């Protein structure tokens, strides 16, 4: 049970992002709309603020939530690429 509140916060950010980028659609990651993970991680690190409580006005999520989501998206992308490289399509 690592980071239960953080995981819940990332899930809430996922829902907010889905409303922003995929209005009216079921919750899903539209990967084609989300390819700049490292750039967004850097932006959220800058925008997080000196007290780490900065809020992204577009989603009303903490920048820390958005940063965590982007870090997970980056990791998933790297793992997917490794699977493709190794010929393993299991997820």
PyMOL commands that set and color helices and strands:
alter all, ss='L'
color gray80, all
select helices_A, chain A and resi 4-21+31-33+37-47+63-86
alter helices_A, ss='H'
color red, helices_A
select strands_A, chain A and resi 55-56+61-62
alter strands_A, ss='S'
color yellow, strands_A
deselect
rebuild
show_as cartoon
